[in-house]
């Protein structure tokens, strides 16, 4: 098969089990075996040695154990030592490459993040971080060529790494608060969405003294029977919000399936994700590192930009895609600009102090330290973002491109909108656009902004619209619709919103 069809930018994803009509397995045993051999060969070439030690973990997906067997067979045939951590988080698998006593040459995580139960995939790590998109292309090319050096006699050993990783987080909180049990007297509720994040209750919160009664969906279940394990999902947000209010908790925490993303909830049940989450962790880091740069993706609100500036930070709005955001933060630091945080609105948050690893557990751990310290002073942590101005309305429309050469057609649409925006006095294009075109409109024309860009992977043009006035999104959307209506796009969702 064409393995390149399984590439999802910087990782591998596909359909691993039957179960949804019209979706057939393409992440086959053969594909997993070949990709695993390709990764081992790529890693040998990179390190210049045959004798490798590689860690492997998986989230709670029902296909995980079988995929592990396929990877295990490949690693045994290739003659390497494979160390199985069992149920694990994606960030922990990276940490297994750099933690003393483990320090694997590379690691593999079996996960498909928040995607439906029938999907799964592979993420690969080295000591410098996750593989880049170009690295994945190289791995696939090697896998398709099939020239593997099969030394045989590989080994498999089951290990406990998650407790070691959890101890790292516990010690982080103790060092940050100066107390052995700094969460004594605090109630913290966790929603793991039946993914891999349940460890956080038993192995992190309870040793720190937290009351975790009211936590939910901690047991791993790869069918995800309660809600999508995604901090951005509306149903998931409502579920953890109810749990926090019912438990009268000081804080709620929600993870995605593989715990590389996280979000939280305040005691009133307000979900702290997207712009609010960026503002909260951004303010925490700006207190510690005055004047630092915060890199975000392109869809963040105008209110967030104002908040970062008012708190002495530099907002660097970049492209969508968590790897794009993280790599931009790394680039800025390499060029001498202090950047402590690179964060996408989806909740992928990477900090300079933590290897620029997008780690949902580390993110909420950092927030816990601030909560504990401020509570000890009689202060409310959520007052840190009380001045954040949030949009009155926000909508996203995903417009299918009907043209066959969708990339060229999408580029033309964006080019035309850019030209119109520069010619029409109603529109004020953003001074810097790293992707697509972002345009502001004044109070008489909707009091907000729109962003039109190409999807990273699909034949889609996502359109984000925000306004600081009730009814403003409709005004802005109407103006944009009048521009787009003559193009070969599916405008059904936009027309439905406008009542056309």
Secondary structure, 3 states (H helix, E strand, C coil): CCHHHHEECCEEEEECCCCCCCCCCCCCHHHHHHHHHHHHHHHHHHHCCCCCEEEEEECCCCCHHHHHHHHHHHHHHHCCEEEEEEECCHHHHHHCCCCCCCCCCEEEEECCCCCCCCEEEEEEEECCEECCHHHHHHHHHHHHHCCCCCCCCCEEEECCCHHHHHHHHHHHHHHHHCCCCCCCCCEEEEECCCCCCCHHHHHHHHHHCCECCCCECCCCCCCCCCCCCCCCCHHHHHHHHHHHHHHCCCEEEEECCCCCEEEEECCCCCEECHHHHHHHHHHHHHHHCCCCEEEECCCCCHHHHHHHHHCCCEEEECCCCHHHHHHHHHHHHHCCCCEEEEECCCCEEEEHHHCCCECHHHHHHHHHHHHHHHHHCCCCHHHHHCCCCCCCEEEEEEEEECCCCHHHHHHHHHHHHHHHHHHCCCEEECCCCCCCEEEEECHHHCCEEEEEEECCCCCEEEEEEEECCCCHHHHHHHHHHHHHCCCCEECHHHHHHHCC
